[in-house]
Amino acid sequence: MDTATPALGEVETMVSVLEGRHGAWAADVADFFATFHSLKGDAARSWAWAGVAEVARRRAEARESEH
């Protein structure tokens, strides 16, 4: 198993930490890390961070639709 591919629970935890530290910027911070790892040639970590960004966006959209 590739250690750079987080389990769903890990992704949720990563999103929670990013939201706690960066608020509305959580998805953008995750995108930054995805791009950083992509530019460094680490496709697996880039893909993992892109998944975190997607979950962060979904959570933000869900919160906005509640209001």
Summary of the structure (lengths in Angstrom):
residues: 67
radius of gyration: 12.0
end to end distance: 40.5
largest distance: 40.5
contacts: 177
relative contact order: 0.18
helix: 84%
strand: 0%
